[in-house]
Amino acid sequence: MTFLSVEQLDGVVSATSDIAIDFVRDWREAASRLNAGHRTAFQHGYWLDAWYQAFDDVAPLIAVISDAATGKDIAVVPMISHVRRGIRIVEFADLGVSDNNAPILAVDAALDAAAAQAISRALVAALRALPDRFDLLRLRKMPAQLGGRPNPLVSLGRIGSCSLNGNLVLMGDDYADYQASIKRMQMPRCWRVFSRHEGARFEIATNVARAHELMDVMDVQQQARMRKLGSPFVLNDETHARFYREVARQGVAEGYAVLTALVCDEGVVATALGVRHGATYYLLRISHGGDSWSSCSPGLLVAERTMAALHEEGVRRFDLSIGNQDYKRRFGAERVPLTDVSVALTWRGLPYAWRDHAAQGLRRYPAAAALAARAMGKGIR
């Protein structure tokens, strides 16, 4: 394995080893690379196109990793750079809206342990060589595998070091078997209660106009819920609203963006937003009309009806999003660990990388982690 030495040439970092890194500052320029590569739903073109358009106050920094000898692409890493409290940070294009983050991998990429380490080290070395003088690399919420292939960037960290995790429900071909496994949730009874209302139906938005109507309702219902809980709500601000509506605009027709709802003559009772990639669906947002509908558990019911409908279309993997609310266990979800990585790129980044590493280690000891968090304060997030 060769450790990279890199030199800066007209904005492109070229490597004198087996791995070459090219940094692209415009997502549109990078978007055509590895169209058929392994990715999760959050590296889909519709998601990233909408993301880079909406979150335009940060600088795109997309790493294209290739074989130095052949020029063949190995991976694309969709990232950004920005400054927090004077520290220049490189991280995934996320800012809290993606459930996971990862590179896009070439379908035929050979990724044994040595190759993974070479790619990871090459990326770090190339970032250090840029004239921008970035201080800190943070790669958060990474799955260990992509399409059955190892994620090479997790070699920079420890598997499961993220405080968040996926919540995956795996189903067989018979949905009735799954329904029987969650019978204590009484979803058939909830459907019967809801069905007593005139015009009661489950709906999947099939066009952009209807998807946007449902998102308008979702924003209002979620904001009301968060206000009642005394929690802040930002998903309906100008930037987030533009982002989610652009995902819907691009993805509804092809079934990538999935907007579903419980509807009756009284109006929209509950909504759900998710994204679908292959046989996997990620549930991202749920809303409902409040306590007056509690007899039919509309939030749970819209999620279950969505799962049933997508199961008919061949979906067998349902990720109920990060966060460990109790209802996810009731749906039979198993936790999927994610990995965080922090690497200091300059001496200025060292204290923050050390702090991140300490927090990652303490997550194995929740009581100690809580005590340390209070002692260290918030720091840079």
Contacts in CASP RR format, 6 or more apart in sequence:
PFRMAT RR
TARGET T0000
AUTHOR 0000-0000-0000
METHOD contacts of the structure
MODEL  1
MTFLSVEQLDGVVSATSDIAIDFVRDWREAASRLNAGHRTAFQHGYWLDA
WYQAFDDVAPLIAVISDAATGKDIAVVPMISHVRRGIRIVEFADLGVSDN
NAPILAVDAALDAAAAQAISRALVAALRALPDRFDLLRLRKMPAQLGGRP
NPLVSLGRIGSCSLNGNLVLMGDDYADYQASIKRMQMPRCWRVFSRHEGA
RFEIATNVARAHELMDVMDVQQQARMRKLGSPFVLNDETHARFYREVARQ
GVAEGYAVLTALVCDEGVVATALGVRHGATYYLLRISHGGDSWSSCSPGL
LVAERTMAALHEEGVRRFDLSIGNQDYKRRFGAERVPLTDVSVALTWRGL
PYAWRDHAAQGLRRYPAAAALAARAMGKGIR
1 114 0 8 1.000
1 117 0 8 1.000
1 118 0 8 1.000
2 17 0 8 1.000
2 18 0 8 1.000
2 118 0 8 1.000
3 17 0 8 1.000
3 121 0 8 1.000
3 125 0 8 1.000
4 15 0 8 1.000
4 16 0 8 1.000
4 17 0 8 1.000
4 19 0 8 1.000
4 21 0 8 1.000
4 121 0 8 1.000
4 122 0 8 1.000
4 125 0 8 1.000
4 126 0 8 1.000
5 15 0 8 1.000
5 16 0 8 1.000
5 17 0 8 1.000
5 125 0 8 1.000
6 13 0 8 1.000
6 14 0 8 1.000
6 15 0 8 1.000
6 16 0 8 1.000
6 21 0 8 1.000
6 125 0 8 1.000
6 126 0 8 1.000
6 129 0 8 1.000
7 13 0 8 1.000
7 14 0 8 1.000
7 16 0 8 1.000
7 129 0 8 1.000
8 129 0 8 1.000
8 130 0 8 1.000
8 131 0 8 1.000
11 23 0 8 1.000
12 22 0 8 1.000
12 23 0 8 1.000
13 20 0 8 1.000
13 21 0 8 1.000
13 22 0 8 1.000
13 23 0 8 1.000
13 126 0 8 1.000
13 129 0 8 1.000
13 130 0 8 1.000
14 20 0 8 1.000
14 22 0 8 1.000
14 68 0 8 1.000
15 21 0 8 1.000
15 68 0 8 1.000
15 122 0 8 1.000
15 125 0 8 1.000
15 126 0 8 1.000
16 68 0 8 1.000
17 68 0 8 1.000
17 118 0 8 1.000
17 122 0 8 1.000
18 67 0 8 1.000
18 68 0 8 1.000
18 69 0 8 1.000
18 118 0 8 1.000
19 65 0 8 1.000
19 66 0 8 1.000
19 67 0 8 1.000
19 68 0 8 1.000
19 74 0 8 1.000
19 118 0 8 1.000
19 119 0 8 1.000
19 122 0 8 1.000
20 65 0 8 1.000
20 66 0 8 1.000
20 67 0 8 1.000
20 68 0 8 1.000
20 71 0 8 1.000
20 122 0 8 1.000
21 63 0 8 1.000
21 64 0 8 1.000
21 65 0 8 1.000
21 66 0 8 1.000
21 122 0 8 1.000
21 123 0 8 1.000
21 126 0 8 1.000
22 63 0 8 1.000
22 64 0 8 1.000
22 66 0 8 1.000
23 61 0 8 1.000
23 62 0 8 1.000
23 63 0 8 1.000
23 64 0 8 1.000
23 126 0 8 1.000
23 130 0 8 1.000
24 30 0 8 1.000
24 60 0 8 1.000
24 62 0 8 1.000
24 63 0 8 1.000
24 64 0 8 1.000
25 59 0 8 1.000
25 60 0 8 1.000
25 61 0 8 1.000
25 62 0 8 1.000
26 60 0 8 1.000
27 48 0 8 1.000
27 49 0 8 1.000
27 52 0 8 1.000
27 60 0 8 1.000
27 62 0 8 1.000
27 78 0 8 1.000
27 93 0 8 1.000
30 62 0 8 1.000
30 64 0 8 1.000
30 76 0 8 1.000
30 78 0 8 1.000
31 45 0 8 1.000
31 48 0 8 1.000
31 49 0 8 1.000
33 64 0 8 1.000
33 73 0 8 1.000
33 76 0 8 1.000
33 104 0 8 1.000
34 73 0 8 1.000
34 75 0 8 1.000
34 76 0 8 1.000
34 104 0 8 1.000
34 105 0 8 1.000
34 106 0 8 1.000
36 107 0 8 1.000
37 104 0 8 1.000
37 105 0 8 1.000
37 106 0 8 1.000
37 107 0 8 1.000
38 104 0 8 1.000
38 105 0 8 1.000
38 106 0 8 1.000
38 107 0 8 1.000
38 146 0 8 1.000
38 147 0 8 1.000
38 148 0 8 1.000
38 149 0 8 1.000
39 102 0 8 1.000
39 104 0 8 1.000
39 105 0 8 1.000
39 146 0 8 1.000
39 277 0 8 1.000
40 100 0 8 1.000
40 102 0 8 1.000
40 143 0 8 1.000
40 146 0 8 1.000
40 277 0 8 1.000
40 280 0 8 1.000
41 47 0 8 1.000
41 256 0 8 1.000
41 275 0 8 1.000
41 276 0 8 1.000
41 277 0 8 1.000
41 280 0 8 1.000
41 282 0 8 1.000
42 94 0 8 1.000
42 98 0 8 1.000
42 99 0 8 1.000
42 100 0 8 1.000
42 101 0 8 1.000
42 102 0 8 1.000
42 275 0 8 1.000
42 282 0 8 1.000
43 78 0 8 1.000
43 101 0 8 1.000
43 102 0 8 1.000
43 103 0 8 1.000
43 104 0 8 1.000
44 256 0 8 1.000
44 275 0 8 1.000
44 277 0 8 1.000
46 247 0 8 1.000
46 250 0 8 1.000
46 251 0 8 1.000
46 256 0 8 1.000
46 257 0 8 1.000
47 98 0 8 1.000
47 247 0 8 1.000
47 275 0 8 1.000
48 78 0 8 1.000
48 93 0 8 1.000
49 246 0 8 1.000
49 250 0 8 1.000
50 243 0 8 1.000
50 244 0 8 1.000
50 246 0 8 1.000
50 247 0 8 1.000
50 250 0 8 1.000
51 93 0 8 1.000
51 97 0 8 1.000
51 98 0 8 1.000
51 243 0 8 1.000
52 60 0 8 1.000
52 93 0 8 1.000
53 242 0 8 1.000
53 243 0 8 1.000
53 246 0 8 1.000
54 239 0 8 1.000
54 240 0 8 1.000
54 242 0 8 1.000
54 243 0 8 1.000
54 246 0 8 1.000
55 80 0 8 1.000
55 93 0 8 1.000
55 95 0 8 1.000
55 239 0 8 1.000
55 243 0 8 1.000
57 82 0 8 1.000
58 80 0 8 1.000
58 81 0 8 1.000
58 82 0 8 1.000
58 95 0 8 1.000
59 80 0 8 1.000
59 81 0 8 1.000
59 82 0 8 1.000
60 79 0 8 1.000
60 80 0 8 1.000
60 93 0 8 1.000
61 79 0 8 1.000
61 80 0 8 1.000
61 81 0 8 1.000
61 90 0 8 1.000
62 76 0 8 1.000
62 77 0 8 1.000
62 78 0 8 1.000
62 79 0 8 1.000
63 75 0 8 1.000
63 76 0 8 1.000
63 77 0 8 1.000
63 79 0 8 1.000
63 123 0 8 1.000
63 126 0 8 1.000
64 73 0 8 1.000
64 75 0 8 1.000
64 76 0 8 1.000
65 73 0 8 1.000
65 74 0 8 1.000
65 75 0 8 1.000
65 76 0 8 1.000
65 77 0 8 1.000
65 103 0 8 1.000
65 119 0 8 1.000
65 122 0 8 1.000
65 123 0 8 1.000
66 72 0 8 1.000
66 73 0 8 1.000
66 74 0 8 1.000
67 74 0 8 1.000
72 106 0 8 1.000
73 106 0 8 1.000
74 105 0 8 1.000
74 106 0 8 1.000
74 109 0 8 1.000
74 119 0 8 1.000
75 103 0 8 1.000
75 104 0 8 1.000
75 105 0 8 1.000
75 106 0 8 1.000
75 109 0 8 1.000
75 119 0 8 1.000
75 152 0 8 1.000
76 103 0 8 1.000
76 104 0 8 1.000
77 92 0 8 1.000
77 103 0 8 1.000
77 104 0 8 1.000
77 123 0 8 1.000
77 153 0 8 1.000
78 92 0 8 1.000
78 93 0 8 1.000
78 103 0 8 1.000
78 104 0 8 1.000
79 90 0 8 1.000
79 91 0 8 1.000
79 92 0 8 1.000
79 93 0 8 1.000
80 90 0 8 1.000
80 91 0 8 1.000
80 92 0 8 1.000
80 93 0 8 1.000
81 88 0 8 1.000
81 89 0 8 1.000
81 90 0 8 1.000
81 132 0 8 1.000
81 134 0 8 1.000
82 88 0 8 1.000
82 89 0 8 1.000
83 89 0 8 1.000
84 380 0 8 1.000
84 381 0 8 1.000
85 379 0 8 1.000
85 380 0 8 1.000
87 135 0 8 1.000
87 136 0 8 1.000
87 348 0 8 1.000
87 349 0 8 1.000
87 352 0 8 1.000
87 380 0 8 1.000
88 132 0 8 1.000
88 133 0 8 1.000
88 134 0 8 1.000
88 135 0 8 1.000
88 136 0 8 1.000
89 134 0 8 1.000
89 135 0 8 1.000
89 136 0 8 1.000
89 137 0 8 1.000
89 138 0 8 1.000
89 380 0 8 1.000
90 127 0 8 1.000
90 134 0 8 1.000
90 136 0 8 1.000
90 137 0 8 1.000
90 138 0 8 1.000
90 345 0 8 1.000
91 137 0 8 1.000
91 138 0 8 1.000
91 139 0 8 1.000
91 140 0 8 1.000
92 98 0 8 1.000
92 101 0 8 1.000
92 139 0 8 1.000
92 140 0 8 1.000
92 141 0 8 1.000
93 101 0 8 1.000
94 101 0 8 1.000
94 140 0 8 1.000
94 141 0 8 1.000
97 240 0 8 1.000
97 243 0 8 1.000
98 141 0 8 1.000
99 141 0 8 1.000
99 166 0 8 1.000
99 282 0 8 1.000
99 284 0 8 1.000
99 319 0 8 1.000
99 321 0 8 1.000
99 322 0 8 1.000
100 141 0 8 1.000
100 142 0 8 1.000
100 143 0 8 1.000
100 166 0 8 1.000
100 322 0 8 1.000
100 338 0 8 1.000
101 139 0 8 1.000
101 140 0 8 1.000
101 141 0 8 1.000
101 142 0 8 1.000
102 142 0 8 1.000
102 143 0 8 1.000
102 146 0 8 1.000
102 151 0 8 1.000
102 153 0 8 1.000
103 146 0 8 1.000
103 151 0 8 1.000
103 152 0 8 1.000
103 153 0 8 1.000
105 111 0 8 1.000
105 146 0 8 1.000
105 149 0 8 1.000
105 151 0 8 1.000
105 152 0 8 1.000
109 115 0 8 1.000
109 149 0 8 1.000
111 119 0 8 1.000
111 149 0 8 1.000
111 150 0 8 1.000
111 152 0 8 1.000
113 155 0 8 1.000
115 152 0 8 1.000
116 150 0 8 1.000
116 152 0 8 1.000
116 153 0 8 1.000
116 154 0 8 1.000
116 155 0 8 1.000
117 152 0 8 1.000
117 155 0 8 1.000
119 152 0 8 1.000
119 153 0 8 1.000
120 152 0 8 1.000
120 153 0 8 1.000
120 155 0 8 1.000
120 156 0 8 1.000
123 153 0 8 1.000
124 137 0 8 1.000
124 156 0 8 1.000
124 343 0 8 1.000
124 345 0 8 1.000
127 134 0 8 1.000
127 137 0 8 1.000
127 345 0 8 1.000
128 134 0 8 1.000
128 345 0 8 1.000
128 346 0 8 1.000
133 346 0 8 1.000
134 345 0 8 1.000
134 346 0 8 1.000
135 344 0 8 1.000
135 345 0 8 1.000
135 346 0 8 1.000
135 348 0 8 1.000
135 349 0 8 1.000
135 352 0 8 1.000
136 342 0 8 1.000
136 343 0 8 1.000
136 344 0 8 1.000
136 345 0 8 1.000
136 348 0 8 1.000
136 349 0 8 1.000
136 352 0 8 1.000
136 353 0 8 1.000
137 341 0 8 1.000
137 342 0 8 1.000
137 343 0 8 1.000
137 345 0 8 1.000
138 340 0 8 1.000
138 341 0 8 1.000
138 342 0 8 1.000
138 356 0 8 1.000
139 153 0 8 1.000
139 156 0 8 1.000
139 340 0 8 1.000
139 341 0 8 1.000
139 342 0 8 1.000
140 162 0 8 1.000
140 338 0 8 1.000
140 340 0 8 1.000
140 341 0 8 1.000
141 162 0 8 1.000
141 164 0 8 1.000
141 322 0 8 1.000
141 338 0 8 1.000
141 339 0 8 1.000
141 340 0 8 1.000
142 151 0 8 1.000
142 153 0 8 1.000
142 154 0 8 1.000
142 162 0 8 1.000
142 338 0 8 1.000
142 339 0 8 1.000
142 340 0 8 1.000
142 341 0 8 1.000
143 151 0 8 1.000
143 336 0 8 1.000
143 338 0 8 1.000
143 339 0 8 1.000
144 150 0 8 1.000
144 151 0 8 1.000
144 154 0 8 1.000
144 159 0 8 1.000
144 337 0 8 1.000
144 339 0 8 1.000
145 151 0 8 1.000
151 339 0 8 1.000
153 341 0 8 1.000
154 339 0 8 1.000
154 341 0 8 1.000
156 341 0 8 1.000
156 343 0 8 1.000
157 339 0 8 1.000
157 340 0 8 1.000
157 341 0 8 1.000
158 339 0 8 1.000
158 360 0 8 1.000
158 361 0 8 1.000
159 337 0 8 1.000
159 339 0 8 1.000
160 337 0 8 1.000
160 338 0 8 1.000
160 339 0 8 1.000
160 340 0 8 1.000
161 339 0 8 1.000
161 340 0 8 1.000
161 341 0 8 1.000
161 360 0 8 1.000
161 361 0 8 1.000
161 363 0 8 1.000
162 337 0 8 1.000
162 338 0 8 1.000
162 339 0 8 1.000
162 340 0 8 1.000
162 360 0 8 1.000
163 340 0 8 1.000
163 359 0 8 1.000
163 363 0 8 1.000
164 322 0 8 1.000
164 323 0 8 1.000
164 338 0 8 1.000
165 322 0 8 1.000
165 323 0 8 1.000
165 324 0 8 1.000
165 335 0 8 1.000
165 336 0 8 1.000
165 337 0 8 1.000
165 338 0 8 1.000
166 319 0 8 1.000
166 320 0 8 1.000
166 321 0 8 1.000
166 322 0 8 1.000
166 323 0 8 1.000
166 333 0 8 1.000
166 335 0 8 1.000
166 336 0 8 1.000
166 338 0 8 1.000
167 319 0 8 1.000
167 320 0 8 1.000
167 321 0 8 1.000
167 322 0 8 1.000
167 323 0 8 1.000
167 324 0 8 1.000
167 328 0 8 1.000
167 333 0 8 1.000
167 334 0 8 1.000
167 335 0 8 1.000
167 336 0 8 1.000
168 317 0 8 1.000
168 318 0 8 1.000
168 319 0 8 1.000
168 320 0 8 1.000
168 333 0 8 1.000
168 334 0 8 1.000
168 335 0 8 1.000
168 336 0 8 1.000
169 178 0 8 1.000
169 307 0 8 1.000
169 317 0 8 1.000
169 318 0 8 1.000
169 319 0 8 1.000
169 320 0 8 1.000
169 331 0 8 1.000
169 332 0 8 1.000
169 333 0 8 1.000
169 334 0 8 1.000
170 316 0 8 1.000
170 317 0 8 1.000
170 334 0 8 1.000
171 177 0 8 1.000
171 178 0 8 1.000
171 307 0 8 1.000
171 311 0 8 1.000
171 316 0 8 1.000
171 317 0 8 1.000
171 318 0 8 1.000
172 178 0 8 1.000
172 316 0 8 1.000
173 316 0 8 1.000
175 308 0 8 1.000
175 311 0 8 1.000
175 312 0 8 1.000
178 311 0 8 1.000
179 187 0 8 1.000
179 188 0 8 1.000
181 332 0 8 1.000
182 304 0 8 1.000
182 330 0 8 1.000
182 331 0 8 1.000
182 332 0 8 1.000
184 330 0 8 1.000
185 300 0 8 1.000
185 304 0 8 1.000
185 330 0 8 1.000
185 331 0 8 1.000
187 300 0 8 1.000
187 301 0 8 1.000
187 304 0 8 1.000
190 296 0 8 1.000
190 297 0 8 1.000
190 300 0 8 1.000
190 301 0 8 1.000
191 296 0 8 1.000
191 301 0 8 1.000
191 305 0 8 1.000
193 295 0 8 1.000
193 296 0 8 1.000
194 200 0 8 1.000
194 262 0 8 1.000
194 264 0 8 1.000
194 269 0 8 1.000
194 296 0 8 1.000
194 298 0 8 1.000
194 301 0 8 1.000
197 264 0 8 1.000
197 265 0 8 1.000
197 266 0 8 1.000
197 269 0 8 1.000
198 264 0 8 1.000
198 265 0 8 1.000
198 266 0 8 1.000
199 263 0 8 1.000
199 264 0 8 1.000
199 265 0 8 1.000
200 262 0 8 1.000
200 263 0 8 1.000
200 264 0 8 1.000
201 262 0 8 1.000
201 263 0 8 1.000
201 264 0 8 1.000
202 260 0 8 1.000
202 261 0 8 1.000
202 262 0 8 1.000
202 263 0 8 1.000
202 302 0 8 1.000
202 305 0 8 1.000
202 309 0 8 1.000
203 260 0 8 1.000
203 261 0 8 1.000
203 262 0 8 1.000
203 263 0 8 1.000
204 258 0 8 1.000
204 259 0 8 1.000
204 260 0 8 1.000
204 306 0 8 1.000
204 309 0 8 1.000
205 211 0 8 1.000
205 213 0 8 1.000
205 214 0 8 1.000
205 248 0 8 1.000
205 252 0 8 1.000
205 259 0 8 1.000
205 260 0 8 1.000
205 261 0 8 1.000
206 252 0 8 1.000
207 252 0 8 1.000
207 253 0 8 1.000
208 248 0 8 1.000
208 249 0 8 1.000
208 252 0 8 1.000
208 253 0 8 1.000
210 259 0 8 1.000
211 248 0 8 1.000
211 249 0 8 1.000
211 252 0 8 1.000
211 257 0 8 1.000
211 259 0 8 1.000
212 245 0 8 1.000
212 248 0 8 1.000
212 249 0 8 1.000
214 259 0 8 1.000
214 260 0 8 1.000
214 261 0 8 1.000
214 268 0 8 1.000
214 271 0 8 1.000
215 241 0 8 1.000
215 244 0 8 1.000
215 245 0 8 1.000
215 248 0 8 1.000
215 259 0 8 1.000
215 271 0 8 1.000
215 273 0 8 1.000
217 261 0 8 1.000
217 268 0 8 1.000
217 271 0 8 1.000
217 287 0 8 1.000
218 271 0 8 1.000
218 273 0 8 1.000
218 285 0 8 1.000
218 287 0 8 1.000
219 235 0 8 1.000
219 236 0 8 1.000
219 241 0 8 1.000
220 236 0 8 1.000
221 270 0 8 1.000
221 271 0 8 1.000
221 287 0 8 1.000
221 288 0 8 1.000
221 289 0 8 1.000
221 290 0 8 1.000
222 233 0 8 1.000
222 235 0 8 1.000
222 236 0 8 1.000
222 285 0 8 1.000
222 287 0 8 1.000
223 233 0 8 1.000
223 236 0 8 1.000
224 289 0 8 1.000
224 290 0 8 1.000
225 287 0 8 1.000
225 288 0 8 1.000
225 290 0 8 1.000
226 232 0 8 1.000
226 233 0 8 1.000
227 233 0 8 1.000
234 240 0 8 1.000
235 241 0 8 1.000
235 244 0 8 1.000
235 285 0 8 1.000
244 273 0 8 1.000
247 257 0 8 1.000
247 275 0 8 1.000
248 257 0 8 1.000
248 259 0 8 1.000
248 273 0 8 1.000
250 256 0 8 1.000
250 257 0 8 1.000
251 257 0 8 1.000
252 258 0 8 1.000
252 259 0 8 1.000
255 276 0 8 1.000
256 275 0 8 1.000
256 276 0 8 1.000
256 277 0 8 1.000
257 273 0 8 1.000
257 274 0 8 1.000
257 275 0 8 1.000
258 272 0 8 1.000
258 273 0 8 1.000
258 274 0 8 1.000
258 275 0 8 1.000
258 276 0 8 1.000
258 281 0 8 1.000
258 306 0 8 1.000
258 310 0 8 1.000
259 271 0 8 1.000
259 272 0 8 1.000
259 273 0 8 1.000
259 274 0 8 1.000
260 271 0 8 1.000
260 272 0 8 1.000
260 302 0 8 1.000
260 305 0 8 1.000
260 306 0 8 1.000
260 309 0 8 1.000
261 268 0 8 1.000
261 269 0 8 1.000
261 270 0 8 1.000
261 271 0 8 1.000
261 272 0 8 1.000
261 302 0 8 1.000
262 268 0 8 1.000
262 269 0 8 1.000
262 270 0 8 1.000
262 271 0 8 1.000
262 298 0 8 1.000
262 301 0 8 1.000
262 302 0 8 1.000
262 305 0 8 1.000
263 269 0 8 1.000
269 288 0 8 1.000
269 289 0 8 1.000
269 293 0 8 1.000
269 296 0 8 1.000
269 298 0 8 1.000
270 286 0 8 1.000
270 287 0 8 1.000
270 288 0 8 1.000
270 289 0 8 1.000
270 293 0 8 1.000
270 298 0 8 1.000
270 299 0 8 1.000
270 301 0 8 1.000
270 302 0 8 1.000
271 285 0 8 1.000
271 286 0 8 1.000
271 287 0 8 1.000
271 288 0 8 1.000
271 302 0 8 1.000
272 283 0 8 1.000
272 285 0 8 1.000
272 286 0 8 1.000
272 287 0 8 1.000
272 299 0 8 1.000
272 302 0 8 1.000
272 303 0 8 1.000
272 306 0 8 1.000
273 283 0 8 1.000
273 284 0 8 1.000
273 285 0 8 1.000
273 286 0 8 1.000
274 281 0 8 1.000
274 282 0 8 1.000
274 283 0 8 1.000
274 284 0 8 1.000
274 285 0 8 1.000
275 281 0 8 1.000
275 282 0 8 1.000
275 284 0 8 1.000
276 282 0 8 1.000
276 310 0 8 1.000
276 315 0 8 1.000
278 315 0 8 1.000
279 314 0 8 1.000
279 315 0 8 1.000
279 316 0 8 1.000
279 317 0 8 1.000
280 315 0 8 1.000
280 317 0 8 1.000
280 318 0 8 1.000
280 319 0 8 1.000
281 306 0 8 1.000
281 307 0 8 1.000
281 310 0 8 1.000
281 315 0 8 1.000
281 317 0 8 1.000
281 318 0 8 1.000
281 319 0 8 1.000
282 319 0 8 1.000
282 321 0 8 1.000
283 303 0 8 1.000
283 306 0 8 1.000
283 318 0 8 1.000
283 319 0 8 1.000
283 320 0 8 1.000
283 321 0 8 1.000
284 321 0 8 1.000
286 299 0 8 1.000
286 302 0 8 1.000
286 303 0 8 1.000
287 299 0 8 1.000
288 298 0 8 1.000
288 299 0 8 1.000
288 302 0 8 1.000
289 298 0 8 1.000
290 298 0 8 1.000
300 327 0 8 1.000
303 320 0 8 1.000
303 331 0 8 1.000
304 331 0 8 1.000
307 315 0 8 1.000
307 318 0 8 1.000
310 318 0 8 1.000
318 333 0 8 1.000
319 336 0 8 1.000
320 328 0 8 1.000
320 331 0 8 1.000
320 333 0 8 1.000
322 338 0 8 1.000
324 335 0 8 1.000
340 356 0 8 1.000
340 360 0 8 1.000
342 352 0 8 1.000
342 353 0 8 1.000
342 356 0 8 1.000
342 357 0 8 1.000
342 360 0 8 1.000
343 353 0 8 1.000
344 350 0 8 1.000
344 352 0 8 1.000
344 353 0 8 1.000
344 354 0 8 1.000
352 379 0 8 1.000
352 380 0 8 1.000
355 376 0 8 1.000
355 379 0 8 1.000
358 372 0 8 1.000
358 376 0 8 1.000
359 369 0 8 1.000
359 372 0 8 1.000
359 373 0 8 1.000
362 368 0 8 1.000
362 369 0 8 1.000
362 372 0 8 1.000
363 369 0 8 1.000
END
